[in-house]
Amino acid sequence: MAKAHYERLAAQDISFLPQESAIAPTHIGWLWIFDAKPLRRTDGSLDLERIRNFLEARTSRIPRLRQVLAFVPIENDPVWVDDAQFEIAHHVSHGMLEAPGDESTLLRVVSQMHGQCLDRTRPLWEMCVIEGLCQDRFAILCRMHHCMVDGGAIVYLMSQIFLETPAQDCAPAKPWRPRPAPSEKLLLQEAVSRRVAMPAEIVREGKKVFASLQAQEVAAGDVSSTKKSWIERAQATWTTMRAGVTLAPKTLLNAEIDAEREIFLCRQDVDAVLAIRKNLGGTVNDVILAAVASAVRAYLVRRGETPPAGFRVVVPVSTRSTEDLAKLGNDASAWVVTLPVEEADAFARYQKVLAETSHYKESKQSLGATTLFQTAEWAGAHMIAFGVAVLGALRPYNLIVSNHPRLENELYLLDAKLVEGYPLNPLFANQGLVISLTSYRGQLRIALIASPKVIPDLAPFAQALEAGFAELLALARN
């Protein structure tokens, strides 16, 4: 008889489960737009069977997409177990746009779906193939729960699902042979054993960290700075904790949301962004943050609100090592950056962004967040949920700006080229707007996701963001 199998979730993965509610689903979405012509039947309709078979075959290569959540009795820690009732039909659906099938029509449908929670009784992902898009294209909306993937993991999944060269067909789906799920008794027994062994494990992990720091210092030719490394880690952790308990200024972007969503797409030429970076200094992320600061300022002024000092933005930062690029789950930290939205002068605002991000690089805030999540591994789901609730009540930020890893190569679904791709981040409580972006095929692909209850006029914000990039490009050319 096969042995029961399960996998525990890391603390960072667990943290996205208690944050979810009916008005704030915590999944990451991607909107993929493909050339439809290669997948048309002779009668002109889209060959949905070929698409479903392809998606079933390619997703069957990723075991996590065949697993469902279970929970340890009493302590309520979540674990992954194989789904014995898995059916691809529950995860790949079909939709048809009404005429004229333009981008705004597509985004209305996508917005409605993005505001709905995934079914936790099944593997936490869905794809909807959407026909009827103009310019002879079709779309796929993919949604995967944040407890399963972060931005880096979902880009890795795309590399596993889609092809780098066009193909007429692919290998069939691997047969699904689920491993037995553990009994509640076994889960509880092993949880108790883990708690008993925890003090010794903490000591072992501490020794590993210490040894790793020493090895880094030996490699760097400095064997006398282990104490300094520990102090840096402690300082980074304190900086992160202090950022988490510092209240952000209240703005009209931060109010109670509901389940309704609106999505707006923007596009910027990557070469133009690189020109700004080259001539004004900084990084691509600095250019993006400066454009966002300009857009926030313009939007608040338009709505009659004085742009406040201390406007705070969360910027997710990947902490994946080269060896971890092919792993699922979450492996990211974050900066909490103050954007100078109160500054009227564009050049001065850009210089302040550079100074701010330089400070955060020196503060090693991402190391602090990593340390906190490592500590949380020992806390259990109840304490993680408590920490999430406290952090949510404090409201330490105004906006999230998430720059997902760029898509390095052109991708294909069979022989249908991926023309555009946009990440769609979740909204959290009292967060009226999130900005997520990536780069693909020479363009920065930007998605604005908003709660219309909080931001009833998203198009003007999008126009202000485009104006912010144009303003920076003009500065760079002078």
N, C-alpha and C positions, 0 to 999 in steps of 0.2 A: 504494500500500500504506500502511495506517495506521501511524503512528509508535508505537513501543513506549512504554508509559506505566507509570510507577511513582511512588510517593510515599514519602518517608522518614518514619520515625517520630521524634518529638521524644524527647529524653532522658528526660523524665518518663514518657512512654508506654513506652519501652523498659524502664524500671526494673521494671515489673510482670511481665515475662517471666521473668527469672532467679529471681524470688521464688516462682514456681509450682512445685509438686510434686504428687505423687499424693495426699498428705494435706493439701495447702494450695492448692486452686485459687484463682486470683486473678481471679475474675469478680465483677461486681456484679449482684445479682439484684433483681428487683422482683416482688412478689406483688400482682396486681391482682384485685379481686373485683367482678364485674358482676351487675347484675340480669338474670336469664335469661329472664324472661317475654317480652320483645319478640322474642327470637330462638328461640322455641319453634315447632316445626312443628305442624301440626294433630293429629298423633299424640302430641304431648307431648314428643318428643325435641328435643334441641338441634340447630339447623341448622348443623352443622359446615362444610358447604360454603360457606355465606355468610360464616362467620367466616374460613375459610382464604382465600377470595377477597379479602376486605377486607384481611387482613393482608398478603397478597401485593401488592395494589395500593398500599397505603400505604407498605410498606417499600421498594417499588421506587423511591420518590422519594428514597431516601437511598443514594447510591452506595457509601458505606463498607460497607453491609450486603451488598454484592455483591463484596467484595474479600477476598483471602486473603493470609496472610503468605508472603513469600519472603525469602531471605537472601543478602547479598552474600558471595561467596567470600572466604575467608581472614579478613577482619575481622568477618564474621558479623553485620553490622548488618542489622536487619530492615527491610523495605519492604513497602508495600501494592501488590498487583497485582490486576487484575480476574480474577475466577474464571470461566474459560470453561466449567466444568462445573456452574455454580450451578443448584440445584434447590430450590425452596421447600419441597418435602417433607422435605428434610434438616433444615429449620429450624423447621417448625411441626408439632408432633406432638399426639397426643390421649391423654388418660388418663381413667380412670373411678374415682371413689372407692368404697370399700366402704361399706355401711351402718354407722352412721347418717349419714355424710357431714357430721359436725360439724367445728368448727374444729380440734380435736385430730387428727381423721382426716386433714384436709387438710394440717396441718403435718407430720405424719409423712411423707407423700409428698414434700412440698416440701423437707423437711430432707434426705431421701435424695438428691434430685436436686441440691440445692445443694452437696453434698459431692463431686460428680463433676466432673472437668475437661472443658472443651469440647474438641472435636476440632480440633487446630491445622491439619489438612489442609484445613479448610473455613473459610468466613467465621465469625468467632468470636462467634456469637450463636445462641440457640435460644429458642423459645417453646413451651410445652406448655399446651394448652387442657384444663382439668380439669373434667369433668362430675361430677354426683352430689352437689354441695354442697347442704346444707339451706337453708331459707328461700328456695327458688327462685332460687338464684344459681349462677354458675359462676366459675371462677378461671382466670387465666393466670399461669404462672410464666415470667418473662422472665429470661434470663441473657446478659450481654454482658461480654466480657473487659475487664479494667481498662486494658489497653493501648489500647483503643478509646474508652473513655468514662470520665469521672469523674461525680460526682453531678450537677453542673450540666449536663453534656452529655446524660446520660440523661433528665433532665427536659425538656430541649429536644427530644430524640427523641420523647418522649411527646406533646409538642405537635404534632409532625409526623405521628405515627401515628394518634392518636385525634382525635376531632372535638369542637368546643366546642358544637355544637348537634346534636340527634339527626337521623339521616337513614336512609332506607330502603335506599339503595344508595350506591355511590361510583364514581368513574371507574375503569375497568379498569387493570390493571398496565401500566406502560410496558414496551415490548419491551426485553429485555436484549441489548445489543450490546457485549460485552466488547472492550476495547482490547487489542492484542497485549501480552503480557508481555515484558520485556526478557530478553535472553540473559544467562547468567552472565558472559560476556566483557564485555558492555556494562556490567553492574553494576560489575564490577571496574575497568574502565577509568575510569568516571566517579567511582568512589570514590578512585582514585589521583589523579585530577585535582583532586578536592575537597581531598584531603590536601595536595597541593602548593600549592593556593591558600589554605590555611587561615591562615597567618600574616597575609597581607594582609587576609583577611576579619575576623580578630580585631581588627585595627587599625580597620577600617571600622565594625565593630559598637561598638567602644569610643568612636569619634567620635560615633556615633548616640546612645549613652547620654549622653555628655557634652553634646551639643546638646540632648537632651531635658531634661536637668536645668537647663541654662541657660534654656531656653524656659519651664519651670515657674517659675523664679525671676523672670524678666522679667514674667511674667503676675502674679506675686505682688508685684511692685514691689520686689524685692530682688535686685539684680544682683551682690551681693558674697558670696553663700553657696554657690557651686559647690563650693568646697573642703569646706565643711561637709556638703554632700549626699554627697560621696564618702566622707567620714569616717563619716557615718551608715550608708551602705551597707556599709562595711567592718565597722563595729561590729555591725550586724545579722547579717552573715555569720558573724562570729566567735561571736556568741551562739548562732546556729543550730548551728554545728559543735560548740560546747561541749556543747549540749544533746544532740547525737547521740552523744557519746562518754561521757556521764555515765550510769552504770548505775542502773537503777531498782531499788528494793528488791524482794527476792524474796518473792512471795506465792503462795498456793495457786491463784490465778488464772493463774499463769504456769508452765506445765509442758508437756512434750511432748504434742502432740495427735495424733489419727489422723484418718482420712477421715470418720468418723461426725459428724453434726451434729444438734443439737436447736434448734428455733426456738420462741420464745414471743412472743406479741403483747400489747402493752399500749396503752391508749388514755387520753388525758388531754384534758379540755376546754380548748380554747385560751383561752377567756375567763378561766378560773381561773388559767392560767399568766400571762396578761397582768395580772391583778389582783395576783399575787405580784410581778411586775416593777414595777408602778406603786407599790405600797406599801412594798416593801423596797429598791427601787432596782436598778440594773443593767440587764441585757438578758435577752432570752428564753434565750440561751445560758447566761447565768449561772444562771438558774433551773434549767435542765436539769442543768448541772454540779453544782449544789448537791444536787439530788435524787439524782444518781448517786453523789455522795460519801456521802450518807446510806445508800444501798442497799449500797454496797461495805462500808462500816463494819459495818452490821447483818449482812451475809452472812458477813464474816470472823469476827465475834464468834460467830455461830451455828455456824460450823465449828471454833471453838476456837482461832482465830488472833488475835493482837493486831494491830489495825490499825496499820500502820507510818507513820512520818513519811516524807515524800518520795514518796508514791504519785503516779506520773506518768501522765498521760493525753494522748494525741495528739488534737488537735482540728483536723480539716481546715478550711482557710479558702480560699474561692474567691478567685482573683486575676483572674477574667475581667472584662475591660472591657465596656462596653455593646456595643461592636462585635464582641466575641468570644462573645456569648451564643449565637449560632447556629452555633458551630463544635464539631466533635467533638474527641476527644482529651482530654488532661488539662491543666488550667490551674488548679492549686490549690497552696497552700502549707499549712503546718500550724504550730500552736502545740504545744509540749510543756509542758503545764500541770501544776503540782503541786497535787493535790487534798488538802485537810486531813482525810483520813479518820480521823486520830487524834483529832480534836476531837469531844468528846462533846456539847457544847451546839449545838443546831441554829442558833440565831441567830449565835453566834460563828463557826460553820462557814460560814454564808452570807457574813458579812462578810469572812472570809478568802478565799473564792472571788472576791468583788468586787475585793479588793486584788490578788489574783494575776492576774486577767484584765486589770486596769488596767495592771499592770506589763508584761504582754506586748504590750498595745497600744502602750505607750510605747517598748518595746524594738524594735519593728518587726521582730520575728522572721520574719514572713511575707516581708518584703523579703529577708532573708538567705537563706531557702530558695529564693526565686525566683532570686537571684543564683547560688546553687550549681547549680541546674538549667540556667541559661543557660551557665555554665562547662562543665557536663557535655556540652553539645551538641557540644563539640569532642573529647570523650574517646573515643567509640566504644563499641560494645556490650560488648567485653571488659572495659574499665575500669569501665563502669557496673555490670556483673555483679559485679566485684570489690568495688566500693563497697557494693553491696547485701549481699553476703556478710559483709563486715566489720560493717556496721550491724546485721545480723541476729544476729551472734555477740555483739555488745555488749549487746543487749536493753535499749535506752534507755527503754522505756516499759512500763507494765503493762496499759493498756487503750486502745482507740480508741473515741471517741464522735463519730459523724459525723452532723451535722445537715444533711440534704439540702435544697435549695431547696424552698420550699412550692409546692404545686400551686395556682396562682392561680384557675383556673376549673374548673367541673364538666366532666368529659370523658365521651365516649361512644364505644363501638364500635358503629358504625351507630346504632341507636336504643336500645342497651342502656347504661344509665348505669353509670359507674364508681362503685361504692359505697364501696370502701375501697382504699387503696394503701399498701404498705409496702416501703421499700428494704431490701435484704439485703446487707450488706457481707461481704467475705471475712474469714476468719481467717488470720492469718499464723503462722509457726512459733512455738511456745512462747507462744501467745496463746489462752487458753481461752475468751475472751468478747469480743464486739464489740457495741456498741449503735449502731443506726442509726435515724434517725427523719426524719419530714417532717410537714407539716400539710396537711390536706385536709378540706373540708366541716366546719370548725369544731372539728376534733379534731387533737391531736398523735398521730400514728400511730407507735408505737415497736416496733421489732423487736429482740429479744435473740437473738443467734446464738451458740451455744456448742458446745464439744467436750464431750460427755458423759464422755469419759475424764478430763477435768480438772474439769468442773463436772457432777456426776451429779444435781444437784437444782436445775434452773433455775427451777422454779416459785417456790420461796422467794425467789430473787433478784428475780423479777418482783413478788412481793408487797412486798418491801422497797423497791423502786423506787416503787411506788404509794404506800406509806406515806411515803416521802420527799417526794413532791409534796403529800400531805395535810398533813404536818407544816409545810411551808412556807406552805401556804394558811392554816392555823390561825394562824401567826405574823403573816401579812399582815392578817388580820381583827382582830387584837388591837390 
